[in-house]
Amino acid sequence: MCATSKALRSRTVVPTVLAFAGAFLFVFQGSALAGVGSEKLDSFLRKKAATATRGDWTAVIVQSPRGAVSETKSTLVALGAVAIRPLPLLDAVAARVPTSKLNEIADSARVSRVSEDLLVIKSDEFTVGSSGAGLVFDQLGLDGNGIGVAVVDSGIRVRKDLKGSTPNKSRVIANVSFVPNDTSTDDSNGHGTHVAGIIAGNGAASTGEQYYHTFYGIARNVNLINVRVLDAEGAGTVSSVLEGIDWVIANKDAYNIRVMNLSIGHPVGESFLSDPLVQAVEKAWVSGIVVVVAAGNFGRASDTQVAGASNEGWGTFYGSIQSPGNSPLVITVGAMKQTEGDRTNDRIATYSSRGPSAIDQVLKPDLVAPGNRVISVLSPNSTLETTYGSTNSVPLSYYRTTGSSADSTQYFRLSGTSMAAPVVAGAAALLLQADSSLTPDTIKARLMLTADKVSNPDGTGDIVTYGAGYLNIPAALQSTIKTTGPAISPRLVRDEAGNVNIDLSNALWGTNALWGTNALWGTNALWGTNALWGTNALWGTNALWGTGVRNLNALWGTNALWGTNALWGTSTTLANSNALWGTNALWGTNALWGTNALWGTNALWGTNALWGTNALWGTISIVGEN
């Protein structure tokens, strides 16, 4: 288990500061997570063990007590395991085991934890809508030059937009595959290439006199590191992803890998303290790599729309953040959709997963970014094109002067938090180009601190939907904040009065910490009169922990999340009054929003600016998700 995962091991707060890989990590003294016997199995395996029949097999990741991997392997062999392979990143092995032997494996003193080697899936979503995103280039001259971004995905097919200024020279500078029995690094699925284009596309295939839209990535000159872990169907296993992340960490200096994007994940089945995928991304984080992950596309509570229901009729599935987005360290990103062609009217995409994280109640997502109906680089004849070409193709006439009704062979539309995460990954690359000394924690803090505060159409806030707000790259680049500790996303905790608060005691969010009076999550009280936490809401009878999947005894009992003494209640105290949102702070009279400031007449958001005619997604809106 990596040191950062221990940061929130116990609700008992007895902090000890630990130095590891050059970063200060908060470690809390408490009882060990691993139990005995079946307690060592994750929730998926406990269910399988209870219903196992002869002949059933299960793929697992078995973690060992430190230094005991060989003994663990011997134990597995004795119990009939096959296809055993080492996972040195975690002192673990992957194997296929008889399902009927799961409890015996867990009973062994040579085993500390057993997790199912789950399928990880891409986090794209096919919806009707449009999205706007862009990059700071003309005004600030940043393009990510020299920064390496690892794309852990379905592969990258090198296309015109992913080459450099030198003809035929690819900016995909390294390629490796961890798909079992498949050494190809080409993208036969199409997901990874699309993600790579959002990060790094230079618009070469839509630039010239005949084009009236040019599709740029966020950091158009970064180098890409292609780490293929998903197959042609866009699926892979946790163990393959672990191998990929291990390779990224080992090769980060060789390719200057400063950012890693994972637009993939799986449902949460155990605490982040023991989740193998979370432990792996946290090891990458403490090694100095900014890790950006997709929140997931499970935000809808129903498959059908019902008039009057929340989330535009789909209902809201709180607690649907996927792993590894439940890690308190990494940057977890939800997806926004464009509404009425105006960024200020953009709304959350209904499919975007909501927090808090299951089991640990970590406050997620960290922020949101454009992710709906995003146009990016196409991998021709890929699974996604052949399956969804009729709905997701981009007509040539959309961006080129032509009499043809043909579809583009260069670009494709996809939607999802898969598309939102690389927007943030590209933003991180720009920050690193501007200041290569920035740590992952400082980058996370700057991105969250400067995000535009977002509320629901009725004016109520919802931090487990929007996190700190809507990504604002220009403001993040102007920030000079530097962290002195880890930027751990806080947990939601219940006090003795039954109120649920954000636990600010052991992260950057403390009373005298970085954030001001009305702090990171905006000036409005988090929940309005008709708040999220009503009788049938998150903590209610039919809520996240309700009947069936949702346990009848709601996690926090009968008192709603934001009671009288809750976070924004009468007894709440955050930081000092002259902090971020104070009179002379970032948003003050002469600050960012001043007359000649960022949003001025000729500023970044002006006629030809970030969202302008020649920007990433152009000015023409496509009717989308309502």
C-alpha positions, 0 to 999 in steps of 0.5 A: 500500500502506498504511503498516500493511501494511508493518509485517510486510513482512520477517522481518528485524527492523529496526524504524523507527517511523513516525507516520501519522494520529496512530498509531505504526506499526511498519515493517520495512525489507526487500525490496519485496513486489512482484516482476516479471512473474508474481510480481506476480499473486496465486495465483489469477491465476497459476493462471488465467494458466497455463491461459488460453484465447482468449476467457477474461476475468477481473475484476482489481484493478490497483495502480499505482506511486504517482501512476501511475494514469493510466499504468496505465489506458492500459496496460490499455486498450492490452491490451484491458481493459474496464469500467475504474473507479478505486479511489482508496483504493489508487491502483488500478483495477478492470477486466475483462481478457483472461485471456491478457493477465495476464502482459503486464499484470504485466510492465508497469512501470506495474503494481505488483500484480494481484489477482483481483477476487474474490467476497466472501461473507457469513460466515453458517452454517446449523447446528443449535444455540443461542447466548447473547449479551447486553449491559451495560445495566441494570447499566452504563447503556450503550447505544451512544448517539451512536456510529455503526457502519457495516455493510458488508453486503447492506443494512439494511431498517429494522424496528421494532427498528432505530428510535429512541425517537421513533416511526418515526424510524430509527436507520439515519442514512445509506444508500449502495449500491455494488452495480453497477447497483443503487442500492437500499439495501434488504436483499433478502438478509437478512444485513445486517439480521440483522447490524444487529440483533445490533449495534443491535436495541432489542427493540421488537418483542418488548417488552410484557406478552405477551412473555416473551423480548425480543431486544436487540442489544449496543448498543441505541441506536447509529446505523447506517450502511448500506453495501450491497456485497452483492446479493440472493444475498449476494455482491459483489466486492472492488472494490465493498467497496473503494468502500464502505470508501472512502466510510466513511472519507470520511464518518466525521466526518459520521456519527461512524462509530467502528466498521465491521463486515464479516461478509464475506470471501474466501479468502486468495490472497496476502500481507496486504501486497498484498491489496487488501481488507486494505489497505482495512480497514487504512486505515480502522483508521488513520483511527480506525475500529475494524474488526471482521471475521468469521474465516470459516466454513471450520473443517471439514476434511471434509463428513462426520463421522467418529468419532474425528476432531477438531472433533467428527468434522468434522476441523479445517481450520487456516489457514482464516481468510478475508480481510480477517481475515488483517490483523494490525491488525483484530479477527478474530472466531470463533464459539462455540456454547452448550452445556448452557445454561452459558457456561462449557461453551460450545464453538467452533462446528465451522465457525468458521475456524481460524488461523494465516492462510495465507501470512503465518501471522498468529495469528488469530482474535483472540478468539471470541464467540457466533455460533451460532443467533443470533436477530436482526431478520428482513428479510421475503421476503428470500432467506434467509427464502425459502430457509431459513425452514423451518429458521431461522424463530423460532416466535411461541410461543418469545417470545410468549404465543400459541396460534398455531403461526405463525412470527415475522415479526420475527425469524430465526435465523442462525449463523456468524462473521457473527453473532459479529463484530457482537457484538464490533462492538457491544462496541466501541461500548459501550467508545467510549460509555464513553470516546470517546477510546479508539483502535482499538488500545486497544479491541482490546487491552482486548477481547483482554486481558479475554477469558475464557480457553478450552480444549478439552474435554480441557483443552488450549489452542488459540490458533489456534481461540480466540485470546485467548479468549471475549469478556467485555464487562463485564471489557473495560469495567472495563479501564483499559489504554491502548496506546502503539503498534499492537495488531498480531496477531503472526505465528508464526515458526520459529527455527533449532532448528525450533521455531515461536514467536509473534513478540513482538518488534514488537507489543504482545506483547513481553517488557516489554509489556502482557501478563503471565507467562501472558499473553494466551493463558491459563495452560495451555501452549498444546498438551497431550500429544496436541497439535495439531501431531502427525504429521498435524496442521497442519505434518505430511505431510497438513497445511495445506501438504500434498499437493495444496492442502497442500504436501508439505513442510510450512511448518515442516518436521518439528519440531512447532510447540511444541518444547522451546524453543518459546513455552511451553518452557524458554527462553521468557520473557514479561513480568514476574511481577507482570503481568496474571495476577500475585498482585495483578493483574486476577484476584487475590484482591480482583480481578474475581472477588472475593466482591462482584465482577462475578460476585457474587450480584447481579452482572452475571451474576445472575438478571436480568443479562446472560444472564438471563430478559430478556437477548438470547437468553433462558434457553430453550435450543434443541438445537443443534450437539453 
